[in-house]
Every structure is written in structure tokens, then in C-alpha cells.
Amino acid sequence: MQEMICESCMNNNTFLWTYAAHLAVPGSAAQTKEEPGEESAADVPKEVEKVDDVIECRGKRRREEEEEEPSCRLKELQDMGQKTVQSGAMFWPPSWRSKLCSCTSCRAQLSEAGLAFLLDESDTVLAYENKGKTSEQSQQGHDPLMSALDNLNRVQQLEIIHGYNDMKTELKNFLQTFATEGKVVTSEDIRQFFEEQSRKRRRVDTGQFYCS
């Protein structure tokens, strides 16, 4: 299964039960039954596979009879007479949205019910999951520090790396004293630490001499 529609939403949009009788995943409370005189539909997987062929065949016949009227897939399913127990949540297989009717009447019905997104296959849970995975992989491969270093020359890169390593070591030692004494680190402590680092940096810069 790919998606789920709860019983409450199914009942608020009863036309979805017609789709459930033909498209829902077997065992998801979608036990189907036939109207008197219809063939048995106990084999739901086969029925799902055959539904497109049946709809296409009936749609061709209807178009021949009424050329000016477009075929409605929902109406075709309703005419097949297959029903489902209207109870419980419905679970749907991959690509089930592509089997929904997109005629003018059904589009209007979906829009009025606030369900127009059902016709958008890029709006599925799977689509969002794949998009999230792609974004996560992209972020994992992106290191802001390395990206910044790429824009510097070799000397600048070494200076920043050494400065970063020195600050990391000093910060670790600074915090270790609080852990040893059991003290709580405050924002004032952190501010004083970075002020001291800034003073050390200025002293180092002042003492540097370059030869041409």
C-alpha cells in the first residue's frame, strides 16, 4: 500500500467507496460483494488488474453511442455494480490516483470537496518521502566550512584550519574546568571566553612580521 484514507473521510466523500471497491488494497476492510446477477469478485487483485480494461471497453462503447459526451470513469465503475463494506480505513496501492476519473464533472466534484489534490500524483506520500530523502542526502554532502575554504588560497585555508583547531582545543579545556568543579556554564562565561580568544588573536597579529 502507498496511502490511507480514514473511515471518516471516506464517509464524508461517499464516491470514494466506489473507487475502494475496485482499487483498494485487499484486506484493508475492503471486502467486496456483487449485486444480484453480477459475477463474483472475491479475487480482488485480479479485479484491480482488469478494471482498466473493462472501463476502456465500456468507455469505447459509450463514446460510440454518445460521441458528444466524454466518458466518466467513476460512472463506469458504478455501473459495474461492485460494492464494498463501507467500514474502516481504506488502504491504496501505488499509482491508484492515476485510476481516478478526471472528467470535467469529477474534477468539479473533487474541487468542491477540497480533494482536487487527489489527481496530482506528485502530491502523494511517496513523492514527499522521495523529495525528503533527496534533500537530506544533498545536505549531508554539503559542509559549509569546506565550501568557505574552497574560495580561499592555500595560506588562508591553513590559517583558518589552525585557528579552528586551536579554538576547539581551548574551548574543550575551558568547559572541562566547569565539568570538573561541577559548575554551570553561563552565557557570561562564554562571552568572556570569546573575548579572551579575541585578545589573544590581536596579540598574535601584532607580533607577526613579513619580509618582502
Solvent accessible surface area in square Angstrom, and as a share of the most:
residue,aa,sasa,rsa
1,M,151,0.67
2,Q,36,0.16
3,E,19,0.08
4,M,106,0.47
5,I,23,0.12
6,C,53,0.31
7,E,70,0.32
8,S,67,0.43
9,C,61,0.37
10,M,0,0.00
11,N,70,0.36
12,N,115,0.59
13,N,22,0.11
14,T,90,0.52
15,F,23,0.10
16,L,3,0.02
17,W,6,0.02
18,T,26,0.15
19,Y,7,0.03
20,A,2,0.01
21,A,0,0.00
22,H,0,0.00
23,L,3,0.02
24,A,0,0.00
25,V,36,0.21
26,P,64,0.40
27,G,77,0.74
28,S,11,0.07
29,A,41,0.32
30,A,4,0.03
31,Q,129,0.57
32,T,27,0.16
33,K,121,0.51
34,E,45,0.20
35,E,71,0.32
36,P,130,0.82
37,G,89,0.85
38,E,80,0.36
39,E,147,0.66
40,S,98,0.63
41,A,9,0.07
42,A,89,0.69
43,D,64,0.33
44,V,14,0.08
45,P,69,0.44
46,K,127,0.54
47,E,21,0.10
48,V,29,0.16
49,E,130,0.58
50,K,107,0.45
51,V,1,0.01
52,D,55,0.28
53,D,94,0.49
54,V,41,0.24
55,I,13,0.07
56,E,92,0.41
57,C,78,0.47
58,R,72,0.26
59,G,2,0.02
60,K,102,0.43
61,R,121,0.44
62,R,71,0.26
63,R,107,0.39
64,E,131,0.59
65,E,125,0.56
66,E,57,0.26
67,E,148,0.66
68,E,145,0.65
69,E,90,0.41
70,P,98,0.62
71,S,28,0.18
72,C,30,0.18
73,R,68,0.25
74,L,12,0.06
75,K,87,0.37
76,E,2,0.01
77,L,2,0.01
78,Q,86,0.38
79,D,60,0.31
80,M,21,0.09
81,G,12,0.12
82,Q,10,0.04
83,K,89,0.38
84,T,8,0.05
85,V,69,0.39
86,Q,107,0.48
87,S,53,0.34
88,G,21,0.20
89,A,29,0.22
90,M,0,0.00
91,F,57,0.24
92,W,0,0.00
93,P,33,0.21
94,P,83,0.52
95,S,60,0.39
96,W,3,0.01
97,R,16,0.06
98,S,60,0.39
99,K,43,0.18
100,L,11,0.05
101,C,5,0.03
102,S,58,0.38
103,C,21,0.13
104,T,112,0.65
105,S,79,0.51
106,C,7,0.04
107,R,129,0.47
108,A,59,0.46
109,Q,73,0.32
110,L,9,0.05
111,S,69,0.44
112,E,159,0.71
113,A,48,0.37
114,G,52,0.50
115,L,26,0.13
116,A,56,0.43
117,F,95,0.39
118,L,8,0.04
119,L,40,0.20
120,D,63,0.33
121,E,88,0.40
122,S,80,0.52
123,D,36,0.19
124,T,11,0.06
125,V,74,0.43
126,L,80,0.40
127,A,30,0.23
128,Y,125,0.47
129,E,89,0.40
130,N,72,0.37
131,K,142,0.60
132,G,38,0.36
133,K,121,0.51
134,T,89,0.52
135,S,53,0.34
136,E,96,0.43
137,Q,123,0.55
138,S,75,0.48
139,Q,128,0.57
140,Q,135,0.60
141,G,71,0.69
142,H,109,0.49
143,D,71,0.37
144,P,99,0.62
145,L,74,0.37
146,M,102,0.45
147,S,44,0.29
148,A,54,0.42
149,L,8,0.04
150,D,107,0.55
151,N,130,0.67
152,L,56,0.28
153,N,86,0.44
154,R,168,0.61
155,V,97,0.56
156,Q,78,0.35
157,Q,37,0.16
158,L,74,0.37
159,E,87,0.39
160,I,74,0.37
161,I,71,0.36
162,H,112,0.50
163,G,39,0.37
164,Y,100,0.38
165,N,63,0.33
166,D,86,0.45
167,M,68,0.30
168,K,107,0.45
169,T,74,0.43
170,E,56,0.25
171,L,47,0.23
172,K,143,0.60
173,N,87,0.45
174,F,51,0.21
175,L,68,0.34
176,Q,101,0.45
177,T,71,0.41
178,F,29,0.12
179,A,71,0.55
180,T,106,0.61
181,E,108,0.48
182,G,64,0.62
183,K,123,0.52
184,V,125,0.72
185,V,56,0.32
186,T,68,0.40
187,S,97,0.62
188,E,73,0.33
189,D,30,0.15
190,I,58,0.29
191,R,117,0.43
192,Q,96,0.43
193,F,13,0.05
194,F,90,0.37
195,E,69,0.31
196,E,57,0.26
197,Q,34,0.15
198,S,47,0.31
199,R,101,0.37
200,K,76,0.32
201,R,130,0.47
202,R,141,0.51
203,R,143,0.52
204,V,79,0.46
205,D,67,0.35
206,T,111,0.65
207,G,48,0.46
208,Q,76,0.34
209,F,181,0.76
210,Y,176,0.67
211,C,136,0.81
212,S,163,1.05
